[in-house]
Amino acid sequence: MAKVSTNISIDADTKAQAQALLADLGLDLSTAVNIFLRQMIRENAIPFTISRDVPSAVTLAAIENAANDTDMHGPFDSIASLMEALNA
């Protein structure tokens, strides 16, 4: 199969870090990109999950409570009162 060159823009620090990691794995950047592209074709998708770091429902509820100053706990006067609240 014929090889073609492709130019991509990468942040210099990202490239250096990737090359160092790949060198430890015995690969170069070109081989890693080819592995990624072949896996993408094989899976007919990007071969990893791309998502935003979304807080869980529990964390979102805690953020909402903090913003509204509701369902707040503490400060505690003693460790005993803290433990009582935790065990409630």
ZIRA-V956104 format. One record per pair of residues at least 12 apart in sequence whose ideal C-beta (glycine too) atoms are under 10 Angstrom apart, sorted by the first residue. I is the first residue (numbers start at 1). J is the second residue. D is the distance in whole Angstrom. If there is no record, write none. Layout:
{{I/J/D} {I/J/D}}
//
This chain:
{{3/30/10} {3/34/10} {5/30/10} {6/30/9} {6/33/8} {6/37/10} {8/29/10} {8/33/8} {10/29/9} {15/29/7} {18/32/7} {18/33/10} {19/32/9} {35/47/9} {36/48/9} {73/85/5} {73/86/9} {73/88/9}}
//
